[in-house]
Each structure stands twice: as structure tokens, then as C-alpha cells.
């Protein structure tokens, strides 16, 4: 399908845009419903409901972990030793001080 957009007025182009946006929203809604139905059917095939599968993954989230290091200037700032180093740890290490100084 080909539309000569240069032949349309501003009002016609605006109306066309609204119709396209509405059609895209409708398509998105329909595709989501189809995907949800397919997921429910797949879960049912294994003897589960989709809500059962969602609740079991939510409870298996990792915990943050116990803090192992503390900022001596602000004891409310702690770090588990995992992930990115907080700025206060970086500043401490850049000053040539050992990480063990910050250990709890």
C-alpha cells in the first residue's frame, strides 16, 4: 500500500497520524493478549498456572548481603564488598590506605 503524503493537507496528515497511533495501540494490546494466552497455555501444559510461576521467581530473589565495610566518617554508609565500590571506598583506597581499615 502506498499513500502519496505530499498530496495530503496538514489536517489530513494529522488525522492519519492519529489513526496510525490508534492502530498501533490496538495492535500492541492484541499482541500482548496473545502473548499472555500463549504463556498461560505453556504453563498449563506443565501443570502450573502463570501466577504460580511468577510467585516462585519473585521469592527466589537474591538478598543484598551483610555489610563488611563501613565509612568511618559516616557509619550509615556500608558496603558488602560485592559490586561497584562506593565513592568513599575509592577515595580511601586512592589515599593509599588499605581496605582492611574499613572492615567491620
N, C-alpha and C positions, 0 to 999 in steps of 0.2 A: 504494500500500500504506500502510495506516495502522495503527499499533500504539498501544494505549492504555497509555502508560508509567506512568500513575498506578495502574494495576491490578497492576503487577508488584512483586515483592518486591525487596529490596536484592540478594539473591543472584541473582535472575533478571536484574536490571539489569546487574550486574557481568558475568555470563555473556554477556549481549547485547553489552556493550561489547567484551569480548574477541573475540567473533565478528565484530563490525563492524571492529575493528582488523585482525584476520587477513584479512578480506575485502578491506580497503583495501590491505594489503600485497601480497596476491596480485594485485590489480588493477594496482597500481603496477609490479610485476615483469613482468606480462604486457604492459603498455603500453610499458615500456622495451624489451622484446624486440621488440615490433612496430616501434617507432621505429628500433631498431638495424637490423632487417631492411630497413626502407624506405630507410634511409640507405645500407646496403650495396648495395641494388638500384640506387639512384640513382647511386652512384659507379661501379658496374659498367656502367651504361648509357653512361657517358662513357669507359670503358676504364681505370678506376682501381679499386684496392681502397681500402677505407676507411682502412686503416693507411697507405697511401701518401699519402693526402690529409692525414692527421693529422701525419705526419712532416714534410711540406713546410711546414705552417703553423708548426710548432714551431721550425724553423730560420730563419724569417723574423722572429723577434722583434727588436725594436729594442735597440740597445746603450744603455747608460747614458750614454755620452759622457765626454769627458775633462774633468777638473775645471779650472775657470778662476779660481776664487776659493778662498782658504784663510783659516781662522780664525787670526789671528796669535797668539792665546793658546793654541790647541790645533791644531797643524799636521795632526793626524789628521782634522780636520773640514774637508771640502772641499765645494764646490758647483759644479755645471756651468753655472749661470746659467739653467737651464731649470726650470720648475715652481715650486713654492712656495719662497719664501725661507726658509732655516733661521733659527731664532731669533737666532743670533749675528750674522747679516747684518742682521736687522731692528733689533737693539739698536745696531749700528754706525751704521746709517742714521738712526735716531731721535736719535742723539747729534750729528747734523749733519755727520757725516763722509762723504766721497764713497765710492762703491762701488769706485772705482779703487784705493783704498788696500788692498783685499783681493785684488787681481789677482795671479795667479801670475807 
